[in-house]
Amino acid sequence: EGEAPMQFFLDTGIVDEIRQAAKWGFIDGVTTNPSLIAKSGRKQEDVIREICEIIDGPISAEVIATDYDGMIAEGRELAKIHDNVVIKLPLTEDGIAATKWFSDNKIKTNVTLCFSPNQALLAAKNGATYISPFIGRLDDIGHDGMALIQEIKEIYLNYGYTTEVLGASIRHATHVRDAALVGCDVATMPINVMKSLFKHPLTDKGLAAFLADHQKANA
Ligand code: G3P
């Protein structure tokens, strides 16, 4: 543990947000999903191609097909867009089987819609690059999203699985802090959550006082 830096991905299909966040210097990658791409009102291929030009890191693009052959055909096309494209597959029987195919063919995968430790185990067994447990959506139904992250980390550690735990459905700054505390490998979050990480009222208050004192002394 503690052998790799925590990675921050932006969870969005809006290219302007990615440009804005890229300036901060700490964005390691981007995740999208069909809902986020739909929000952009653009074609997935165009969005993903543009994102790959802005961020040099893993960019997740999700398949729409729900059958094994369809997932592989769609994933192969998405992988052609750029070397950094990661194929996002839903946690279904076909999705897990397709994960194995992409892993065998040296194409990176992100298994999404994970809500249990056993689901995460299946993804790791088939060589997923990332597993995406949805923290906020579990909290929404009265479960403990962060406990799931912790359990997956422990299970992967027990056996030395190298699948990275990508905390998704992160809704607020406390999720980010807690994900870091349990050693979540990657946190993907919307830009508003990322912006909130900078904020502390005492920072604003302290800076205002420093500047006011400087003005007074130099009046
Ligand atoms: O991309 C998956 C995930 O981050 C979605 O989050 O807020 O729609 O539950 P949310």
Boltz pocket constraint, residues with backbone or C-beta under 6 A from the ligand:
constraints:
  - pocket:
      binder: B
      contacts: [[A, 11], [A, 31], [A, 32], [A, 33], [A, 134], [A, 136], [A, 137], [A, 168], [A, 169], [A, 170], [A, 188]]
      max_distance: 6.0
